[in-house]
Amino acid sequence: MEPRILAPEEIGAAGETARAVFDLCLRKSMIQPEMTASFERYVQPEHLRQMAEEGALTVWGIFAGGQLCAVSAMQTEGHITMLYVLPFFQRKGLGKLLLRTMRSYAGEVLRLKQVTVNAMPVWTAAYFERMGFTRAGMPQYGGAPFLSLRAKTIAEVRYPVKPVPEKAIVGISGGFLAAVFLIAVLVTLTVL
């Protein structure tokens, strides 16, 4: 199961997956109705699709058996806006994999030095801290606190694959065969 950027027609399913995780795992923690309303507006399929089409948002997903089981999203300035894993698939490293994918994308594609996330509800900050994020302050959003965190991006070094010249292959093969022949001759002489 590898994360991939979702196609426009799959982004609606990402919003549905995020809503399912929110309903199952987070809704009871959200005591401010305006926070829930804000979440509901954000994950509307048309809103997510529009942001993606405008190039302001990249949405990733992980599929298992054809089902979208984990989703994440990041804005072009490196702010992570979604990270949701269906309960059955939690504690299997999918969230960690999505975070690593977004941090790599931010470093390699967007050329950013850091990414940010707002842990909401605040108790979710512990997860991000285990994943290498550090606290960046405690701002207020609509009267409800969330915790801002940041992490450095990951710039992976990729070495281009260089073809091996045909002459090198012939030379190495010839040298190997010569060594085998020499060993066979020495073994034969020692046995005699």
C-alpha positions as CSV (number, residue, x, y, z in Angstrom):
1,M,0.0,0.0,0.0
2,E,1.7,3.1,-1.3
3,P,0.4,6.7,-1.1
4,R,-0.4,8.4,-4.4
5,I,-1.7,11.8,-5.4
6,L,-5.5,11.4,-6.0
7,A,-7.1,12.1,-9.4
8,P,-9.7,14.8,-9.5
9,E,-12.5,12.2,-9.6
10,E,-11.2,10.5,-6.4
11,I,-11.0,13.7,-4.3
12,G,-14.7,13.4,-3.3
13,A,-14.0,10.0,-1.8
14,A,-11.1,11.6,0.2
15,G,-13.6,14.0,1.8
16,E,-15.9,11.1,2.6
17,T,-13.1,9.2,4.2
18,A,-12.0,12.2,6.2
19,R,-15.6,12.7,7.4
20,A,-16.0,9.0,8.3
21,V,-12.8,9.2,10.5
22,F,-13.9,12.4,12.0
23,D,-17.4,11.0,12.9
24,L,-15.9,7.8,14.4
25,C,-12.8,9.2,16.2
26,L,-13.0,13.0,16.7
27,R,-16.5,14.4,16.6
28,K,-17.1,13.7,20.4
29,S,-13.9,15.7,21.2
30,M,-15.1,18.8,19.3
31,I,-17.1,20.7,21.8
32,Q,-17.3,23.9,19.7
33,P,-20.0,23.6,17.0
34,E,-18.2,26.1,14.8
35,M,-15.2,23.8,14.7
36,T,-17.3,21.0,13.4
37,A,-19.1,23.3,10.9
38,S,-15.7,24.5,9.7
39,F,-14.5,20.9,9.2
40,E,-17.7,20.0,7.3
41,R,-17.3,23.0,4.9
42,Y,-13.6,22.1,4.3
43,V,-14.2,18.5,3.3
44,Q,-17.0,19.2,0.9
45,P,-16.0,17.4,-2.3
46,E,-16.5,20.5,-4.5
47,H,-14.3,22.6,-2.1
48,L,-11.5,20.1,-2.1
49,R,-11.7,19.6,-5.9
50,Q,-11.7,23.3,-6.5
51,M,-8.6,23.9,-4.3
52,A,-6.8,21.0,-6.1
53,E,-7.8,22.3,-9.5
54,E,-6.5,25.7,-8.6
55,G,-3.2,24.1,-7.6
56,A,-3.6,25.3,-3.9
57,L,-4.0,21.7,-2.5
58,T,-2.5,18.3,-3.1
59,V,-4.5,15.3,-1.9
60,W,-3.0,11.8,-1.3
61,G,-4.6,8.5,-0.7
62,I,-3.8,5.0,0.2
63,F,-6.0,2.2,-1.0
64,A,-6.5,-1.3,0.3
65,G,-8.5,-3.7,-1.7
66,G,-9.8,-0.9,-3.9
67,Q,-11.0,1.0,-0.8
68,L,-9.6,4.4,0.1
69,C,-8.4,3.8,3.7
70,A,-6.2,6.8,4.4
71,V,-6.1,10.4,3.1
72,S,-4.0,13.4,3.6
73,A,-3.8,16.9,2.0
74,M,-1.3,19.7,2.0
75,Q,-1.5,23.3,0.7
76,T,1.2,24.7,-1.5
77,E,2.7,26.7,1.3
78,G,3.4,23.4,3.2
79,H,0.5,23.5,5.6
80,I,-1.0,20.0,6.2
81,T,-4.8,20.3,6.3
82,M,-5.9,16.6,6.4
83,L,-4.5,13.3,7.8
84,Y,-7.2,10.7,8.3
85,V,-6.9,6.9,8.6
86,L,-9.9,4.7,8.9
87,P,-10.0,3.0,12.3
88,F,-9.4,-0.6,10.9
89,F,-6.2,0.6,9.3
90,Q,-4.8,2.7,12.2
91,R,-1.6,1.6,13.9
92,K,-0.3,0.1,10.7
93,G,2.0,3.0,9.8
94,L,-0.2,4.6,7.1
95,G,-0.4,8.0,8.8
96,K,3.4,7.9,9.2
97,L,3.8,7.0,5.5
98,L,1.5,9.8,4.5
99,L,3.4,12.3,6.6
100,R,6.7,11.2,5.2
101,T,5.2,11.5,1.7
102,M,4.0,15.0,2.3
103,R,7.3,16.1,3.9
104,S,9.2,14.7,0.9
105,Y,6.9,16.3,-1.6
106,A,7.3,19.7,0.2
107,G,11.1,19.4,0.1
108,E,11.6,18.0,-3.3
109,V,8.7,19.4,-5.4
110,L,7.7,22.6,-3.6
111,R,11.3,23.4,-2.4
112,L,10.1,24.2,1.1
113,K,12.2,24.0,4.2
114,Q,9.4,23.1,6.6
115,V,5.8,22.0,6.8
116,T,3.2,22.9,9.4
117,V,0.1,21.4,10.9
118,N,-2.6,22.5,13.3
119,A,-3.4,19.6,15.8
120,M,-7.1,19.8,16.4
121,P,-8.2,18.7,18.9
122,V,-5.1,19.5,20.8
123,W,-4.6,16.0,22.2
124,T,-3.7,14.9,18.6
125,A,-0.5,16.9,18.9
126,A,1.2,14.0,20.7
127,Y,1.0,11.9,17.5
128,F,2.6,14.6,15.4
129,E,5.3,15.1,18.1
130,R,6.1,11.4,17.8
131,M,6.5,11.9,14.1
132,G,9.1,14.6,14.5
133,F,7.0,17.7,14.7
134,T,7.8,20.4,17.3
135,R,5.4,22.9,18.9
136,A,5.2,26.3,17.2
137,G,2.8,28.1,19.5
138,M,-0.8,28.0,20.7
139,P,-3.0,30.3,18.5
140,Q,-6.8,30.5,18.8
141,Y,-9.3,29.6,16.1
142,G,-12.8,30.7,16.6
143,G,-12.3,30.6,20.4
144,A,-11.2,27.0,20.3
145,P,-7.6,26.1,20.8
146,F,-5.5,24.0,18.5
147,L,-1.8,23.4,18.6
148,S,0.5,24.6,15.8
149,L,3.4,22.3,15.0
150,R,6.1,22.3,12.4
151,A,8.7,19.9,11.0
152,K,11.5,20.1,8.5
153,T,10.9,18.8,5.1
154,I,12.6,15.7,3.8
155,A,14.8,16.1,0.7
156,E,15.7,12.7,-0.5
157,V,18.9,12.3,-2.6
158,R,18.2,10.5,-5.8
159,Y,21.1,9.3,-7.9
160,P,20.4,8.9,-11.6
161,V,20.8,5.4,-12.9
162,K,23.7,5.3,-15.3
163,P,24.0,2.6,-17.9
164,V,27.0,0.4,-17.7
165,P,29.1,0.5,-20.9
166,E,29.1,-2.7,-23.0
167,K,32.9,-2.8,-22.9
168,A,32.9,-2.8,-19.1
169,I,30.4,-5.7,-19.1
170,V,32.6,-7.7,-21.5
171,G,35.8,-6.9,-19.6
172,I,34.3,-7.9,-16.2
173,S,32.8,-11.1,-17.7
174,G,36.2,-11.9,-19.4
175,G,38.0,-11.3,-16.1
176,F,35.6,-13.5,-14.2
177,L,35.9,-16.3,-16.7
178,A,39.7,-16.0,-16.6
179,A,39.7,-16.2,-12.8
180,V,37.5,-19.3,-12.8
181,F,39.8,-20.9,-15.4
182,L,42.9,-20.1,-13.4
183,I,41.3,-21.6,-10.2
184,A,40.3,-24.7,-12.1
185,V,43.9,-25.1,-13.4
186,L,45.4,-24.6,-9.9
187,V,42.9,-27.1,-8.4
188,T,43.7,-29.7,-11.1
189,L,47.5,-29.2,-10.6
190,T,47.2,-29.6,-6.8
191,V,45.1,-32.8,-7.1
192,L,47.6,-34.4,-9.5
